[in-house]
Amino acid sequence: MPHVLFLLLLLFSQAKAENIGGSAYIKINAGLWGAPTAGVFAADTMEKFGDNWRALRVPLQTARYFETLPPFFVLGLGANYKDNFLLHAEFPLRRDIEAWHQDPYKRTYTFAPSELDLNVPAEAWGQWNNPAGFVKFGRFKPELAPTPNTIILGGAPHHDAVHWKFAAGIARYDFLIVSLNAWLDSTEIKQQQDVNATIPNARGRVYTEPSKNLLLHRVGIDGRFGYISISEQSLIGGKNLEFRDFSPFTAWHNNFSYGYSKMSTALEAGLRPIKNSEFYWQFVMEDIQSPVGEVEGDKGYTTLAFLAGYKQKIPLGNFGEIESRIDAVRTDPQYNNNKVPLQKMTSRKIYNSNFREQGKPDFADMYIVDYPLGYRRGPDAIDLWWNLKYTTANKKFGAELETAYLRQGDCEIYSGHKECSERKILGGTEEKLFLLDFLANYFYSKYLSIYAGAGFLNAKNKDNISKNNKNDAWLKAGLAIF
């Protein structure tokens, strides 16, 4: 293996042909990386494959912060033709999700082969640039939102996708096709096959092909003082894609789908009243109920989600700059949910693992997380976020503080759709979180940086368990070599 890495580094660092460039780099990160995690590692057992062989469901909160864990070793490779065509891939080594969760010090590094994360690479893509945008394909996180708290395609850490962006004058158009994991456990397979679980528009048909894909169309205008756009997200589940399903210019029910798709429409607007400032709003509607064309006696539920935010950059001249962002988010209890599994607005990620020993009675080698395809914290939430960032003029020092007041009911993305559809927001046992998280970076040289930080969480009814009130604190500290 070291010989292969050496040859790859040599190949990419010696690319000298005219108009063709190549690059390679190594990053090493060693330290502690604490974060607020759920009270238990596994929320429940999703499936048993044998007497002591299981697949476990990992709470979303734990997985979200695990995805911010910096790898302790990264090999990066890149190549380009002029600035027109780019290739990029990163091959990281990081700790296994359960090994990190169980470590009281939350170390980023490991010397045990059983504690290595097997789920790589997390980023590998090609991009063709043109004067009016780009086409990007591979594994990456699309950049479509003004904030990490977006309610449009914001929950998953990355996607296997193709993204076409077109920008001509003030006109904007985005087309995204995402391939999602269609793996179901035995209970979900039965739900997918249940004709009584389908929507009336399915006309008694069931769709059980192992296929799940998301299509996003967004069209709008973007000018000097603001922007406005409308997006459609169409989830095709249980049926393989046909061209009429993923045509870049066919949207809003014009594909005549009958029970194998879930649609949502999003409105987005931004206003830039002064330089370096921006107000932004997002409004998402799922399962929109129409006064005509619905089945008589069928009680429908229009599902809504809202985001309102403001961000400001304040230049300080020789002292650097300050950036601030505040977001308010609200999501309905059934947001991103659905009656059948392959039509839930989720990106299922399976973390394969060698951490547990096969001979033990609690052996598991699959950890499953359902990331929402909307707001990163999922449904049934009313949240307020504030982020403050400072950077010196020479970029050698930076610090970031994130605070949040988070409230969430006990309807989760895998809860029963009908039950959650009939509940008010923040129903059941309401969890309340107050979060403080601070991180500072000092770039000692071009090749070395040092970071340190700390966090605090005050939780009431943690994990939606009544009277489970806890305080949690963590540290972040280490060094990174480039």
Stockholm file with secondary structure:
# STOCKHOLM 1.0

chainA/1-482         MPHVLFLLLLLFSQAKAENIGGSAYIKINAGLWGAPTAGVFAADTMEKFGDNWRALRVPLQTARYFETLPPFFVLGLGANYKDNFLLHAEFPLRRDIEAWHQDPYKRTYTFAPSELDLNVPAEAWGQWNNPAGFVKFGRFKPELAPTPNTIILGGAPHHDAVHWKFAAGIARYDFLIVSLNAWLDSTEIKQQQDVNATIPNARGRVYTEPSKNLLLHRVGIDGRFGYISISEQSLIGGKNLEFRDFSPFTAWHNNFSYGYSKMSTALEAGLRPIKNSEFYWQFVMEDIQSPVGEVEGDKGYTTLAFLAGYKQKIPLGNFGEIESRIDAVRTDPQYNNNKVPLQKMTSRKIYNSNFREQGKPDFADMYIVDYPLGYRRGPDAIDLWWNLKYTTANKKFGAELETAYLRQGDCEIYSGHKECSERKILGGTEEKLFLLDFLANYFYSKYLSIYAGAGFLNAKNKDNISKNNKNDAWLKAGLAIF
#=GR chainA/1-482 SS CHHHHHHHHHHHHTCCSTTEEEEEEEEEEEEEECCCCCSSSCSEEEEEEETTEEEEECCHHHHHHHTTCCCSEEEEEEEEETTTEEEEEEEEECBCHHHHHHCTTCBSCCCCGGGBCCCCCSEEEEEEEETTEEEEEEEECCCCCSSTTCSSSCSSSCEEEEEEEEEETTEEEEEEEEECCCCCCHHHHHHHHCGGGSCGGGTTCCCCSSCEEEEEEEEEEECSSEEEEEEEEEEEESSCCCHHHHCTTCCTTTTCCCSSEEEEEEEEEEECCSTTEEEEEEEEEESCCCSSSCCTTCCCCCEEEEEEEEEEEEECGGGCEEEEEEEEEEECTTTTCCSSGGGSSEEEEEEECCCSCTTSTTCEEEEEEEEESSSTTCSSEEEEEEEEEEECTTSSEEEEEEEEEEEECSCCTTSCHHHHHTSCTTCSSCEEEEEEEEEEEEEEETTEEEEEEEEEEEEESGGGCTTCCEEEEEEEEEEEEC
#=GC SS_cons         CHHHHHHHHHHHHTCCSTTEEEEEEEEEEEEEECCCCCSSSCSEEEEEEETTEEEEECCHHHHHHHTTCCCSEEEEEEEEETTTEEEEEEEEECBCHHHHHHCTTCBSCCCCGGGBCCCCCSEEEEEEEETTEEEEEEEECCCCCSSTTCSSSCSSSCEEEEEEEEEETTEEEEEEEEECCCCCCHHHHHHHHCGGGSCGGGTTCCCCSSCEEEEEEEEEEECSSEEEEEEEEEEEESSCCCHHHHCTTCCTTTTCCCSSEEEEEEEEEEECCSTTEEEEEEEEEESCCCSSSCCTTCCCCCEEEEEEEEEEEEECGGGCEEEEEEEEEEECTTTTCCSSGGGSSEEEEEEECCCSCTTSTTCEEEEEEEEESSSTTCSSEEEEEEEEEEECTTSSEEEEEEEEEEEECSCCTTSCHHHHHTSCTTCSSCEEEEEEEEEEEEEEETTEEEEEEEEEEEEESGGGCTTCCEEEEEEEEEEEEC
//
